[in-house]
Amino acid sequence: MARPFTALRDERGFTLVEVMVALFILLVGVAGSVTLIDGANDRTLATKALEGGTGLAREVVEDARAIPYSSLSAASIQPLLQAQPGLADSNTGDSSWTVERRGIVYTVQVSVCAIDDGADGYGDHADTSRYCPSGAASASADASADDYKRVLTTVSWTVRARTRSTRQTTLIPNPSAANGPKITAYSRNPNADPLTDDAQQAIRFTVTTDATAAGINWTVDGASAGSYAPTAQTSTFDWTIRDDVAGDYVVDGTYVVGATALDGQGAVGTTRSLTIRLNRRVPAAPTGLVGGWNATRSIVDLDWRENDESDIVGYRVYRRVGAGTPAQVCATASTVTTCSDSSPPADASVDYWVVALDADPSTGAGREGGASDVKTVTRTTDRPNAPAGLTVAVAAEGGNQLSWTAPAPSVPAYAGDAILFYRIYRDGAALSARYGRTGAGSDLAFTDTNVGGTARQYWVTAVDGNYSESAAVGPVSLP
């Protein structure tokens, strides 16, 4: 006899609480991945800035060796260095010396002082402003106390409100470059400026010295790129700018290629430099476009990664609804990789993309490159809770340090509700007062190192994985 069908005793399945908990765990994992990506982007930008600053410092130090020893003084060294190719002051309106490289503004400080080598006795150090601090007593046994010049270069830069610096120093014997071979002629082929031929594999540099040198060292943007031993007064070296076999390609931009000759004892001669501009391709498509609907401000916020090419002059952001006509939303400078669409369409979803621009070699006008991946933004009412406990104090290293506590989790949870980062507003809470941001959602402090001796007010907001922003907390200010 067949057994009668019996219904399952428990048909309840998963409860709503269990589903919400599972969803929350999943969102925490996704938010963590987004935070890691954002942190990696920040680290890439910081590394790129450090590489540029180090290269610039090396270039300054190297070019200092080309200055006649008698001209190496505190009063003359800066203008003499600024006269070298690629080291001109990018902003003559103030007293600081700045050089812009790949969209980052570097501040250069250089000092020079004399060193008295005690091996032949000490001389008269009556002019204390001329000599490096050494602690050696003044004497008169050494008639020529100026044995070396020490050149110290400090390069600093600020990225996302964080200031970093690097130092390079060199010791130049007296007399310096006069003992080494002199480069009497320095040229390149092809000589086009800018170089626009994308088929060009290498640029050949021709070096002529007043005597056959034991070696030629050459650099790109101050960093060592190669060396060789010439067999005659005139020799050549090649800078490969495209290697299809190895897959290497020097991106477009402006570069300084220097050459220095040295003799068998290692004495160096005058460094010669040539500035090379490469503009062979339209800009590459920007990458890393992220963003979303900011429910608090009813705008769309977007971020993307900076292009590698140093000849980028700006970016343009476009939007489109469905199959409609694209409309330009933002036009930013080369150092700005953010856009806020303050008047987005009322449609439920809108597509956004960004393109980079360089200067057209024929006309000089802005030339668009490839488009980034499309970011589709959907309207939502979701927004995170605001942070709490905002305070400000004087930072140990100088400036104003903000601190706060993380906001309470959203209830109920929603997709992307984990905090991605915090925005800092200075001297106002309007969109135009955005000043900086933290690197990750786990950062609960921010230091403003550029106070400028002015009393400042601050607000802070939390931003979730959808780029929706909380209400602003603040203001706080120092008494």
ABEGO torsion letter per residue (X at the ends): XBBBBBBBABAAEBBAAAAAAAAAAAAAAAAAAAAAAAAAAAAAAAAAAAAAAAAAAAAAAAAAAABBAAABBAAAAAAAAAABBGABBABAABABBBBBBGGBBBBBBBBBBBBBBAAAEBBBAABAAABBBAGBBBBAABABABABBBBBBBBBBBBGGBBBBBBBBBBBBOBBAAABBBBABBBBOBABOBBABAABABBBBBBBBABBBABBBBBBGGBBAEBBBBABABBBBBBBABBAAAGBBBBBEBBBBBBBBBBAAGBBBBBBBBBBBBBABBBBBBBGBBEEBBAAAGBBBBBBBBBABAABAEBBBBBBBEABBBBBABBBBAABABBBBABBBABABBBBBBBBBBBBAAAGBBBBBBBBBBBBBBBBABBBBBBBGBBBBBBAAEEBBBBBBBBBBBOBBBBGABBABBBBBBGEABAAABABBBABAABABBBBABAGGBBBBBBBBBBBAAGBBBBBBOBBBBX
